[in-house]
Amino acid sequence: MPALFIRRTVCFKILITLLVSLLSLNTYAQNMQLKKTDSVLTLVKKYFKTKDADAIYALTGVNFKKAITQGAFRDICFNNLFPLGEIKKDSLLSFVNNKTATYKIQFEAVTMQLLMNLDQNDKIELFLFQPFKIEPFDKPALVASSNPLITAIDKKVDSAARNYIQKSNTVGLSIGIIKDGKVNTYNYGETKKGNQHLPTAGTLFEIGSITKTFTSTLLAYYVNEGRLRLTDPVTMYLPDSVVRNPALQNITLLNLSNHTSGLASLPDNFSAQNPYDKLNPYKNYTKQLLYAYLKNCTLNSKPGEKYDYSNLAVGLLGTILEQVSHKTFEQMVSEIICAPLQMKSTMQHLYPMIATRFTTVYDDAGDQTPAWDFDVFAPCGSLRSTVNDLMMYAESNITPGNTKLAKAFELTHKITLDGDTKVALAWHIITVNGVDYIFHNGGTYGSSSFLAFNAKRNVAVIILSNAAASTDELGKRLLITLQ
């Protein structure tokens, strides 16, 4: 049966946000927010039982009500939702980015899944019914691996990795581990279903939002050079037509980097791309569309006061850096970061010879899907890289130095937001088994990535997968293994 959905602004916007969004691992904050979301679900179930569409609508927030009228919502409930019968049972499937809960909802007639999140006033912002996805099953045989299974670490890595790669919706996996100066790589599965080609440490994957840490490094580099300041208002770098929007006046470059700008995760003209490809959603969103949105946009919160993960903010930050440097994002990454570190396989656009090392990518169900392309949002998630390159990147972040790049890395590690969610410049601080790690992950429709390190312990974990299934749990298990 087709998905029944209600969205805040434009079709697929929230789904895209979920996949490029960052997973929060702060247990306390997550539990508090989840309790609020669960409480709202309890009311939704109560009103479903009495078929009170208006009472459910009263639970929604300002943005939701802007997107759909009460009459239209009532029609959807009576024509599409209430005919499914009473909600007999519900269970939580996931809670992503300390914001969006996915519930398994068992109606009398059918089982669905509900995606729901709340706005800053604890009102419903996302209310999306989809067909229930069947849980992935275990593959009947062990997939191929380069793991030699010699050391205790080898065996622990294999145990953790098998929990991920043996699932039916995963395909290929590359893992890099740095511990006490020693480097190990492990590869599992295939670069493409059925090709029997094991990934290597030189296999290229999408790294998704780990790209944001490269953007923050560029920001820190130019701050250290004196070309801009973290406290600079964004209006210093925007066209006059955009600057006139009073909502933008108090946003700083720091706010863009640490997700406290108040800007939405994505602009509400996101689907105005020409053409708009729902499977490659960032491809044709241009600077012109970005500026058109910023001219009249409003904020979700006051700048600097609240953490709210925003791809839009980092896209704007990258645009400003391009203006300051007179170079493209990819040129800055290449010249400032990759060239000094000899990271020869990290880039946005793949030239023909290197493209043969790029994996085929697979969605959450394990079906092939297009890799993503980017225009103005390139600083959010456009980079492709390898485990070898990201180990050099992680090691350089861990190792102190006097070079300009080392000083930029050092600045990106300084905490800029210390609350329920701890953020430096793009990097987040997570606590795993009592130990703090500097961390970022990434996700596209066909890839998942994880990078975390602790400089004092000289430990880093890098995970790259060519499937959308999250690698976060695997990353946490590996960090615990290395403690």
HUVENNOR-V958706 format. One record per backbone hydrogen bond with DSSP energy under -1.0 kcal/mol. CO is the residue of the C=O (numbers start at 0). NH is the residue of the N-H. E is the energy in kcal/mol with one decimal. If there is no record, write none. Layout:
BEGIN
co={CO	CO}
nh={NH	NH}
e={E	E}
END
This chain:
BEGIN
co={3	9	11	12	13	14	15	16	25	26	27	28	29	30	31	32	33	34	35	36	37	38	39	40	41	42	43	44	45	46	51	52	53	55	56	58	60	61	62	63	68	69	70	71	72	73	74	75	75	76	80	81	83	88	90	93	95	95	99	100	101	101	102	103	104	105	105	109	110	111	112	113	114	115	116	116	118	122	123	125	127	129	136	143	150	151	152	153	154	155	156	157	160	160	161	163	165	166	170	171	172	173	174	175	176	177	178	181	183	185	186	187	190	191	196	199	200	203	204	206	207	208	209	210	211	212	213	214	215	216	217	218	219	220	221	222	228	229	231	232	233	238	238	239	241	244	245	247	250	251	252	253	254	258	259	261	264	266	268	276	279	281	284	285	286	287	288	289	290	292	301	309	310	311	312	313	314	315	316	317	318	319	320	321	327	328	329	330	331	332	332	333	336	337	338	341	346	350	353	354	356	360	361	362	366	374	376	377	382	383	384	385	386	387	388	389	390	391	392	393	394	402	403	404	405	406	407	410	411	416	420	421	422	422	424	426	427	429	431	434	436	437	438	439	441	445	446	447	448	449	450	451	452	453	457	458	459	460	461	462	463	464	465	470	471	472	473	474	475	476	477	479}
nh={128	12	15	16	17	18	19	20	29	30	31	32	33	34	35	36	37	38	39	40	41	42	43	44	45	46	47	48	49	51	55	56	57	58	59	123	64	65	66	67	72	73	74	75	76	77	78	79	80	81	83	84	108	105	103	101	98	99	95	115	92	93	113	90	111	87	88	106	131	104	129	102	127	100	124	125	121	118	60	116	114	112	167	188	154	155	156	157	158	159	160	161	163	164	165	166	138	169	189	465	187	463	185	461	183	459	181	178	176	174	145	172	359	194	190	202	387	358	384	209	210	211	212	214	215	216	217	218	219	220	221	222	223	224	226	225	231	253	252	235	236	241	242	243	244	247	248	250	233	255	256	257	259	307	303	299	311	269	271	279	282	284	375	289	290	291	292	293	294	295	304	313	314	315	316	317	318	319	320	321	322	323	324	325	331	332	333	334	335	336	337	338	340	342	341	343	383	354	356	357	203	368	467	365	362	377	379	381	206	346	204	389	390	391	392	393	394	395	396	397	398	406	407	408	409	410	411	413	424	422	418	428	415	416	426	423	438	436	434	431	429	452	427	450	448	361	443	464	441	462	439	460	437	458	179	453	177	451	175	449	173	447	361	474	475	476	477	478	479	480	481	482}
e={-1.8	-1.9	-2.3	-2.2	-2.4	-1.5	-1.9	-1.2	-2.4	-2.7	-2.2	-2.4	-2.8	-2.2	-1.5	-2.2	-3.0	-2.1	-1.8	-2.2	-2.1	-1.4	-2.4	-2.7	-1.7	-2.4	-2.0	-1.9	-1.2	-2.8	-1.5	-2.5	-1.7	-1.5	-1.7	-2.5	-2.3	-1.8	-1.4	-1.6	-2.3	-2.3	-2.1	-2.1	-2.4	-2.5	-2.6	-2.5	-1.5	-3.7	-2.0	-2.1	-2.2	-3.1	-3.4	-2.6	-1.7	-2.3	-2.6	-2.7	-3.6	-1.4	-2.6	-1.6	-3.0	-3.0	-1.2	-2.4	-1.2	-3.0	-2.6	-2.9	-2.7	-2.7	-2.9	-1.5	-2.2	-3.1	-2.6	-1.2	-3.0	-2.7	-2.4	-2.3	-1.9	-2.1	-2.9	-2.4	-2.1	-2.1	-3.2	-2.5	-1.1	-2.9	-1.8	-1.4	-3.6	-1.5	-1.7	-1.4	-2.8	-2.6	-2.5	-2.8	-2.4	-2.2	-2.1	-2.4	-2.9	-3.0	-2.3	-2.4	-2.1	-2.3	-1.8	-1.7	-2.3	-2.2	-2.3	-1.8	-2.0	-1.6	-1.5	-1.8	-2.2	-1.5	-2.1	-2.2	-2.6	-2.4	-2.3	-2.2	-2.5	-1.4	-2.4	-1.4	-1.5	-2.2	-1.8	-1.8	-2.1	-1.2	-2.5	-1.3	-2.0	-1.7	-1.2	-1.4	-2.7	-1.5	-1.7	-2.4	-1.9	-3.0	-3.4	-3.8	-2.2	-1.2	-1.8	-1.2	-1.3	-1.2	-1.9	-2.1	-2.8	-2.1	-2.0	-2.4	-1.6	-1.2	-2.0	-1.4	-2.4	-2.3	-2.3	-2.4	-1.8	-2.1	-2.3	-2.1	-1.7	-2.3	-2.5	-2.1	-2.3	-2.4	-2.3	-2.8	-2.7	-1.5	-2.7	-2.9	-1.3	-2.5	-1.1	-1.4	-2.8	-1.9	-2.0	-1.6	-2.8	-2.2	-1.7	-2.0	-3.5	-1.5	-2.1	-2.0	-2.3	-1.9	-2.8	-2.5	-2.0	-1.5	-2.2	-2.8	-2.7	-2.0	-1.6	-1.9	-2.2	-2.2	-1.7	-2.6	-2.2	-1.8	-1.9	-1.2	-2.2	-2.2	-1.0	-2.4	-3.1	-2.0	-2.0	-3.2	-3.2	-2.8	-1.5	-2.8	-2.4	-2.1	-2.9	-2.1	-2.4	-1.1	-2.1	-2.3	-1.9	-2.7	-2.1	-2.7	-2.7	-1.9	-1.7	-2.5	-2.4	-2.0	-2.8	-2.0	-2.7	-1.6	-1.6	-2.5	-2.4	-2.1	-2.2	-2.2	-2.2	-2.1	-1.6	-1.1}
END
